[in-house]
Amino acid sequence: SNLYIVNQYCQYVSKNSPLLAAVKLLPLVVSMLIPNVVIAIKSDLISPRKAVVLGFFIMFIGSLISIQLHLITDNLYWKIFFCSQSLIAFGAAIFFPYSLNILIGFAPDEYKGIASGVMQTFGQFGVEVTFSVMTSILGNINELSGKSGSAGIYKTRFQNCTYFTLASSVVGLISTAFFVKEIKPTDDT
């Protein structure tokens, strides 16, 4: 949801071109690369359960930063969007590979395909629900474009989107902290 907020806010409130709004998402991409490279080289750095919880905790911190949107008027990108998207992306990059490990890697061999399909289906479902909720909160942005007072309406709607992002990260953090158990690999030899 943070990706959507940053991109759309930059275009509709800050009046950036779509190209510049896309460039402003580069910290998100870079922040995802760093943990993925480290995890690829040294995957046993942290247990899968701890990594999943840590990833959601970092995403939660990034979401806390994003809800400050209404308090900042100058340099909003650098004070809010850069920091929040970097943290959320960094946390997601830690969370995702370890969640794959927990949900698919530890499944019995004969069920790995089913586990993968179920996980990918629910992952895509989550993305679709997120974009549906965000679109519902924002409403028809183009309808307001160019009308007087639209900037204030945009800001309020985007602020409400940040609350949804925070709520999502809280649900993920609580779910992973309390319901994901440490899984010990079995010795098949």
Beta strands, then each sheet from edge to edge (+ up, - down):
end
